[in-house]
């Protein structure tokens, strides 16, 4: 697997993990021990790669859950809002 595919999968995995923190009801739909396959609809190359890896590596009889991902929002450097700096008086 190329380092580019690895990086793209790492990004999706991180973002999906964050998504599950905000939507725990979705995590409840994933069976214990399931092979989770992320299928980014806006990245056909990675989508196909992830399908192929799943077919090669999953255990016989192991449940598979396909997670269809629409797209990623633009990356933001920080999600902080309303930052205020309060200087301390010099003594």
N, C-alpha and C positions, 0 to 999 in steps of 0.2 A: 504494500500500500504506500502510495506516495505521501510525503510529508504534508502536502497540501490537503489531501483527503483526510489525513489524521487531524490536522488543525481544524478543518471544517466540521468534522465529527465531534471534536472536543468542544467547539463553540456551541453546537446544537445540544450536546449532552448537558453542558453547563446551563444553557438557557432553559432546557426542558426541566431540569432539576429545580431551577428557580420558579418555573411556572407551576410545578407540582406543589411547591410550598404555599403558593397563593390559591391553589385549586386542589385541596386534598381529596375531594370527592372523585377526582380522576384517578388518583393513585389507588383508590379502593377498587377500581375496575381492572387493575392489572393483577392477574393471578400470581400467587407465590411461585417463584422459580421460573417465571416466563422469560423467554428471550424477547427483549424489547428491541424493536427495529424502528429507527427514526427515518422517516421518508419525507425529505424536504421537497415539496412540490415545485419550488423555484430553483432547484438544483438537480436536474435529471441525471447527471453523471453520478453524483453522490447517492441519489435515491437508488439507482440500479446497482451500484456497488454494495450498498447496505443490504439489499435484497439477496444478492449473490453470497455475501459473507454469511448471512443468516442460514441459507440453505446448506452451506458447507459445514458450518460450525455448530449448529444446534444439535442437541442430543435427540435421539429417536424418542418420539412421544412427548417431547418437551413442548409445552404450549408456546405459541408465538403471538405477540401483540404488535400490530403495525400501528405506529403513531404517525399520522399524516400531519405535516407541519406546513402551514400556508406560506409564511414568510417571516423574516426577522425585521423588526423596526430598525431604523438607522441607529448605529452605536452612539451611545452618549458617554462622555467622559465622566460625568457625575450626575447622580440623581438628586443631589441636595437642592433644596429650595430655601429661599429666604435666609440666606447666610448673613450674619451680622458680625462685624468685628468690633470689639470693645477694647480700646487701648487702656492699658493700666497707667495710672499717673506715675511719673518718674519721681523717685524719692531722693 
